[in-house]
Amino acid sequence: MNANDLLRRTFLRQGAFGGIGSLALASLLQQDNALSAEQGAIKPLVQHHAPRIKRVIWLTMAGGPSHLETFDYKPELGKRDGQPMPESMTKGQQIAQLQGQPLKCFGPQTKFKKFGQNGTEISDLFPEIGSVVDDICFIRSMTTDAINHDPAHMFMNTGSQIAGRPSMGAWVLYGLGSEAVDLPGFVVLTSLGKGGQNQPIAARQWSSGFLPSRYQGVHLRGKGEPVMYLGSPPGVNRDEQKSLVETINALNSQRQQFTADPEITTRIAQYEMAFQMQDSIPRLMDAGGEGQGVFDLYGCQVGDGSFAANCLLARRLAERGVRFIQLYHKDWDHHGGVKNGVELKAQEIDRPCAALIKDLKARGMWDDTLIVWAGEFGRTPMSQGGSGRDHHNKGFTIWLSGGCVKGGLSYGQTDELGYAAVENVVSVHDLHATMLHLFGIDHAKFSIKFQGLDARLSGVEPCRVLQDVLA
């Protein structure tokens, strides 16, 4: 081996680890920083057309409410109670825990009654919702791709069953920003009913996914301390707290000038928001000025942790400019005892749902609000264990309310046994596209580059805005 070979090998070895390799790494880091800077400097999008709404209040009935005991009356199912389900409907179909078992019809376990000018037929367990039925649009042909709880929540919230995608509220906040000055633009409230089925709701359901984390939802507890660790340490007054926040943000701003890291921008915004919330959250929760008439309307006291109290908090959040408000009410997973279970749930949600509509109308806020009532899926027309129903994704009912939708309308339908949507079938992506449309956003143009693809809330498969349900 001659001296020239040694020099050449030395050059290549040192270049690979110290020279050329460093240049390549620096190039990659510059690309990453450029992408981070681009994502960190996101401005609210210009709306594609005139918006119809300012906010969404999404009422999530976690666990999968049975459409057959609530809002989709199927008398033929009652006539066939105990008889085998037609094989033509179920053969080769995905049926969760009933796979391989005898499939028998299980008639509706509640009575139905006509309400409103159009005689809309819903369960008589919901007389208060019946009293405002002319302000509600029922979609009785809803479908989803998922059949188990967590992926079904993911799909309803993000348009994908895969974790890591941005939630609805994050997309809306990313696109439009917030009108709230001292509160987050996307707030989540949770409640548990008396049935005791406390299935966990993971924080990824309101995650910002691959969007900067400043767009994620903030979980506001309806009972006890609303936001954990928000208060100042003992002995620290508000002026001292402000000085500390300003100093930390100044240091973060200096760091941001060198790194262009969007998470530093988020951190600065979070410190500022947390400081503002130390004052705004106590005022939000102090509902003493509402008057007893409002508490009687909802059937609650603020701070009792109930779904009713959260509905009142939702209205108070909406008044303060919060863009996206999502309520989760658990305990709808009725594999057994569906009759008693739905009766109990109706007692918890009937009055406050109607109260929210009435209250928003009285305050002139209903016209520019979209209320969505939905579970992650429905339940089977077949029994499970003799008294309950299994998960079902082929047809179920949700409802919408607000000045932007046609009240007193029943859109779409399932077959005579309530098994599958057969008319005006609606997908989750259709629902997302419609919500964005009402915000003034064209869902097909509302995307962000992620892993080389144009990612959208409404997905990549064809979907439509539900123009027929819009006022």
C-alpha positions, 0 to 999 in steps of 0.5 A: 500500500503506497502513501497515496492510498493512505491519503485517499483512505484517510480523506474518505474516512474523515470526510464521511464522519466529519466533513461530507457527513456533516454537510449532509446532516446540516442540509437535512437539518436545514430542510427540517427547520424550513419545514418546521418554520413553515408549519410554525408560521401558519396563519388563519386561512382565508375562507373559501366562501361566506361562513354560515356558522361561528362555532360547533358544539359536538355532543358525543354519546360515547359507547354507541347509543342504540338508534333502535331505542332512541330515534329510528323507529322500526315496527317491523323489527318488533313484529319479528322479535325472536325470529332469525335475521334474514341471512341475505342481510348478514351473510359475510358481514362484519358483526363484532362479537356476534360473529358465528352466533345465531342471529335473532331479531330483537324488537325495540325496547322503548315506545315511540311517539310523534312530535312536532309539526311534521310528526317526527317519530322518536322514543317517548323517553325524549319528550324534551328533545321532542319539544324542540324537534322542529329545530332538529334534523335527524340523519337516520342513514349514518355509517362509519368504517369502524366497529370497535370503540377506540378506532370508531372514536378516532374515525369520527374525530379525525377521519382516520382509524389510525392514531396520530391524525389531527382531530376535528377541532384542531383542523378548525382551529388551524384553519380559522383561529379563535375568537376567544381572547383568554380561553383556548379555541378548542375545549373538551368536557367529559361526564359519566352517567349513573350506569357506571360503564366508565370506558376511557376516552383517550386524549388522542381523540382531541389531539392536534396530530401532525399539526403544531400542538397549539391546536390541540383541545384543552380538557376542562374538567366540569367538577373539582379543579377545572384545569390541573396545575393552573394556579400560581404556587403559594406565595406568588402573586399575579404580578410576580407570575406575569413577570415570570411568564414574560421572562420565560417567553423572552428566553423562548423568543430568543431561542426561536430566532435560531431554531424556527421550531414551531413547538417553541412558538406553541410553548410561548402561546401556552404560557401566555394562555395559561396566565390568562386562564388563571383569571378567565377560568374562575370567571367562566366557572362562576355561573352565579349570575346566570339566575335560577331560571337557567339552572332549572332549564338545564337541570343542574348546578355548574360544577356538579360534573354532569352532562347538564352542567357541561351543556351550560358550560358549553353555552358559556364557552360559546359566548366567549368565542370558543370555536369548537366545543366537544362534550363526551358523555360516557356509558352508552355501551349497552351489550346488556340491559339496553332497555334500562340503560337507554332509559337512564341515559335519556334521563341524563341527556334529554333535558339539557340537550333541549335546554342548549337549543332553547338557550342558544335561541334565546340569546341569538346564538343558535343561528350561527351555531352547529350542534351535532349529537352523535355516537361513534356507531350504532347497535345491532337489530340482533340481541346479544345475551338476550337483553342488549345489542352489539356494536354496529356501523352499517346504519345509525342515527345522529342529529343536527341543530342550528339555524344552518340546517333544516329543522323538522327533517328526517334525512335518509333511512335504514332498512325495515329492520334498522340493519343498514342505511339504504337511502341517502347514505351518509359517511363520516367524511360527508359529515366533516365536509358539511361542517367545514362547508358551514365554516366557509371552508372547501374541504377539498382545498383544506389540506396540509402536506404530511409525509409527502401527501395532501392530508385532509380531515375529509380524507381522500375518498369521494365525499359530499356536502349534505346540501339537502339538510342545509337551510 
